[in-house]
Amino acid sequence: MAQAPKYTPNPVPSNPEDLPRYIFEELTKLQGALQENATTFVEVKHVEPIRKKQGDIVYADGSDFNHGSAGEGIYFVNAAGNYTKL
């Protein structure tokens, strides 16, 4: 199963003169991690998010996070603040 792109930062250099190169290299790594997967990845959630806002999209696992007993699937938060299964 595909995993979300991962980014792990390198240790920050102790010499302040090395910071510009460090920042450039870390931003390049971030760009690569974000471009790694050409499709949109929606992580499976096992618990309902604490905060939700209109337009949020979540993938409920259907067991631990089973909104309204509708089962596993992708949901979005509508204008009323309710999850709607897609």
C-alpha positions as CSV (number, residue, x, y, z in Angstrom):
1,M,0.0,0.0,0.0
2,A,1.3,3.5,-0.9
3,Q,2.4,5.7,1.9
4,A,2.2,9.5,2.2
5,P,5.4,11.3,1.2
6,K,7.7,11.5,4.1
7,Y,10.1,14.3,5.0
8,T,12.7,14.1,7.7
9,P,14.8,17.1,8.3
10,N,18.5,16.9,8.8
11,P,20.0,18.4,12.0
12,V,20.4,22.1,12.0
13,P,24.0,23.2,11.6
14,S,25.7,24.9,14.5
15,N,27.5,27.3,12.3
16,P,25.2,30.2,11.3
17,E,27.1,30.6,8.0
18,D,25.9,27.2,7.0
19,L,22.2,28.1,7.4
20,P,21.5,29.4,3.9
21,R,22.8,26.1,2.3
22,Y,20.9,24.1,4.9
23,I,17.6,25.9,4.3
24,F,18.0,25.5,0.5
25,E,18.7,21.8,0.8
26,E,15.8,21.3,3.2
27,L,13.4,23.2,0.9
28,T,14.6,21.1,-2.0
29,K,13.9,17.9,0.0
30,L,10.4,19.2,0.9
31,Q,9.7,19.9,-2.7
32,G,10.7,16.4,-3.7
33,A,8.6,14.8,-1.0
34,L,5.5,16.8,-2.1
35,Q,6.0,15.9,-5.7
36,E,6.8,12.3,-5.0
37,N,3.2,11.2,-5.4
38,A,1.4,12.4,-8.5
39,T,-2.0,11.6,-7.1
40,T,-3.7,13.1,-4.0
41,F,-3.2,11.0,-0.9
42,V,-5.9,10.9,1.8
43,E,-4.6,9.2,4.9
44,V,-6.9,6.7,6.6
45,K,-8.1,8.1,9.9
46,H,-8.8,5.7,12.8
47,V,-10.3,8.4,15.0
48,E,-12.5,11.4,14.1
49,P,-10.5,14.6,13.9
50,I,-10.9,16.8,17.0
51,R,-11.4,19.9,14.8
52,K,-13.3,20.0,11.6
53,K,-14.2,22.8,9.2
54,Q,-16.3,23.1,6.1
55,G,-14.6,21.5,3.2
56,D,-12.4,19.1,5.1
57,I,-12.0,15.7,3.5
58,V,-11.2,12.6,5.6
59,Y,-11.0,8.9,4.9
60,A,-12.7,7.0,7.8
61,D,-11.4,3.5,8.4
62,G,-15.0,2.2,9.1
63,S,-14.2,0.6,12.4
64,D,-12.6,2.9,14.9
65,F,-13.8,6.0,13.0
66,N,-17.2,4.9,11.6
67,H,-19.2,8.1,11.2
68,G,-23.0,7.4,11.5
69,S,-22.4,3.7,10.9
70,A,-22.0,4.5,7.2
71,G,-18.8,2.5,7.1
72,E,-15.3,2.9,5.6
73,G,-15.1,5.7,3.0
74,I,-14.2,9.2,2.1
75,Y,-16.3,12.0,3.8
76,F,-16.3,15.7,3.5
77,V,-17.6,18.3,6.0
78,N,-20.6,20.2,4.5
79,A,-21.7,23.8,5.3
80,A,-23.7,22.5,8.3
81,G,-20.6,21.0,9.8
82,N,-21.7,17.4,9.2
83,Y,-19.8,14.6,7.5
84,T,-21.2,13.5,4.2
85,K,-20.0,10.3,2.6
86,L,-18.8,10.7,-1.0
